[in-house]
Amino acid sequence: MTSFTAGHYGFFGICGGSEGIRPRPNPFATAIYPVKGCFGSILAPSVSYASPELFKNFIRVLCNANTSEGFRPGKDVSLPEVYLPFGKLRPPGLGQPPNNRPIRAFFVGGARGNIRKILFEHWKEKDNEVLIYERLPIGKNYTKLMGQSKFCLCPSGYEVASPRAVEAIHAGCVPVMISDNYSLSFNDVLDWSQIAVQIPVAKIPEIKNILEGISRDKYLKMQERGIRVQRHFVLNRPASPFDNIHMILHSVWLRRLNFELPVPHWFV
């Protein structure tokens, strides 16, 4: 693929791998989008590993920002997963005010991956305040339930990332990240400890106690901050300042500024 691209675009590879752009929204992305000039690369592992001489200079933007699988937090960019309803650029706003959220914690999703299996073993349909379902009960609305919940669980599935974190933020629900080795999006500028709860997989049996231990004052501050950062997880057409596209490009540019690449020969 890199040879094919270099054959069609003479500038590709001339900067040692720092001039191509490839978004990698899923593990099977294959296209390369060359950009003339040494501005940085966004490439998927299938190309990265096939071209180790270029890999060291790549900036990869990955949904599956798994540090145990080669994601480099200081060099790569974690791409937030954003689920968009058909024909819309953002999820419906059905979030209730904090005093009208009777559900302490909520999750519904398939038993994908070991983390969710552990979650279901301890909590699936076993508690009246921590509502955990593998399938949504008949007559229930997923988005409304998120909007009625104080905390929304975001356990990893087969991949570490999940669109539920962004869904929770848009629903005004405090995300509860349950994962190992996940590098959260925009963590250069967002302090996730102020807008989300992070629970190690080993502490899944303690979820209710952990959430009960969060004071109302702390919960209200986290929920308010989550609403304030919603604009960073919104897609606009055209893109607007501080929205999702701008945040991704900002993350790439921060890493590009930190690179000290060899000066291309035509500058010598």
N, C-alpha and C positions, 0 to 999 in steps of 0.2 A: 504493500500500500504506500509506504513512504517513497519507494523508488518510482512508482506510478505518478505520485504527486509531484515529485521533483522533476520528472520528465515533462510535465505540463506547466509547471510553475518554476522557472529557473531560480527564483530567490529562495525556494523552500530548502531548508537544510544549511543555507549559507551562514546562518547565525548559530549553528550548532544546536538546532532544535528549539530555538526560542521565537520562531516566527509563525508557527501554525496555530490555528485555533480549532479546537474540537470540544463542544459541550458533550458531556457524557451523562445524559439523564437516566440511562439504564445500562446494565452490564453488557449489552449486545450492540452498543453503538459502533458504527463502522465508518461513517463519513469523516473526511478531513476538510476543513475550510481554511485554506491558506490566507494569510494576511501579510501583505508586503511590508517589510520593515521588522526590526527586532523588538517587538512589543510584548512577547510572552506567548506561551502555548497552553491550550486546554485540550488535553489528549486522553484517550481511553487507554487502559492497561494493555489491551490487545496490541496496540501499536507501540506503547511504551516498552514492553518487555521484548518485542521483536527488534527494537532498535536501541540497545543499551547505550550506544554512543550518544544518542540524542536524549535519552531518558533523563539524564542528570540535569538537563536544562528545562525540562517540561514543567509547566504549571498545569496541573490537571484539576478540572472542576467536576467533582463526583458527588452523586447522590449517596452512594454507598461509601461514606467517609469512614472506613473501618481501619483503624491504626494497626490492627493485627494482620491486615491484608495489604500492607504497603502504603497506606495513606500517610502523607507527610504533612502534619498540621502547619509547620512553618513555611511550607512551599506549595502545597496543594490547597484547593478551596473546597469547602463543604457546601454543596448545592442543596438548598431546602427543597423538599418534595412538597409541591403545591397541587392539591386536587382541585380541579375546576369543574363545576357542573356544566353539562353540555350547553354550549352557546353563551357562557358567562365567563367573566374574568375574575370572579371572586365568589366565595360561598355565601349563602344567604345569611343575613344578620338576624339570628333568632336568639341571641344571648339575653338572658334575664339579668336584672340588677343583683348585686351580691346578696341582698336580703330575701331574694326569691329563688334561691337555689337549694332545694331540700336534699339533693343527692350529694353525698360526700365525695364519692369517686365513681367513675363510669368507664367502662370499656366494652366494646363489642368487636369481634374479629375472629378470623379462623385460627386454628391451632397450628400456625406456621412457625417452625423453629422451636428450639428447646426452651427459650425464655417464656414463650406463651404457654407451652405445655406445663411448665412449673407454675405459672400464674393460674392456669385453670385448675391444676391439682389442689391449690390452696383456697381459691376464691370463687370458682365458677358457680354462680347461683347459690352461694352459701351465706350471703349476708344481705341485710336489708338496707345498709348504708353504702356498702361497696358493691355496686352492681356490675358484675362481670358476666358477659354472655359470649357464647361462641356464635350464636345466631340471634339476630334481633327478634324479640318477641312480636308476634302478630299484633298489628294495631299500633305499634310504637314507631315514633319518628326519630331517626338517628340524630339529626341536627338539633331537634328540640331537646332531646335528652342531654346532649352536650351543653346546651344553653341553660339547662336546669341543674348542672353539676358544678360543684366548687372546684373539683380536681378531675382532670381527664388523664387516664393512664395511657402512656405511649410506649408500650413494650416493643422491642425489636422483633421482627419476624424472621424470615429467611435471610434478610439483609438487616444491617443495623439501623438504617434510616426508616422513617415512617411519615406519611403525610399527616398523621394525627396531631403532631406537634403544632403544625400551622393551623389545622382545623381547630384545635383547642384555643389557640391565640385568637382566632377570629370569632370564636364563640364566647370569648370572655372567660374561658375556663383555664385554670392554672395547669399547665402541662406537667405531668409526672413522668420523667424520662427513666425508663427501665432498660438498661442496655450495658454492654461492656464494649469498650474500645471504640465508642462513637464520638467523633469530633463534631461538635455542634456548629451550625451555620452562623456566620457573621460574629464569631466569638472574639474577633479582634476589637470590635466596638460594642458588642452586646454582652453584658454580664448576666449570663443565664441563671446564676444563683439568685438573682433578684426577680426573675419572672417565672422560674420553673423550679420544681423539686426534682432532684436526682436521687434515685434509689438503686443501690447495687443489686444485682440479681440475687446475691446471697441473702438479701433482706426482704425478699418478696413475702415471706410469711408475716413480716412485721408491718406491712403496708398500712393497715388501719391504725395501728399505734403511732406510726410515724406521722401520719396525716392529722390524727387527733392531737398530736403534740405541737402542731403549728398554731400559734395564737391567732385569734380573730384579727388583731391589729396587723400582724405580719401577713396573713392571708389577704386582707384588703389592700395592702400596699403592693403585694405581688400581682394581684388581679388588676389593679389600676395601671401598674407599669406594663403589664401584658397588653392592655388596651392601647396604651401609648405607642407601643412598637408595632401595632398591626400594620401600619403604613409600609413597613419594611418588607412585608410578606404579601404585598398586593401587586398584581400585574396590571399595568395600564397600557393602553394603546392610543397614542404613542407613550413611551416611558415617561415617567414624571420624577422629579427630584425625590430622592430617598426611598423610592419604591424598590421592588425586588430586583429588577434589572440593574438599577443603579448600585444597589448593595453588592451584587455579584461582581460587577465591574470594579467597584471600589476594592473588594477583597483581592481581585486579581492584580490591580494596580499596586496595592500595598506590597504584595510579594514581588512584583516586577521591580519596584524601586529598591528592594533589598538585595537584588541579584548583582553580582559583580562578574559579568560574563567577559570572556576574552574579547578584545576590541577586534571587530571584523577587519580583514586584511585591507579593504579599500580605505579604511580610516588611518592606516599606519603611514 
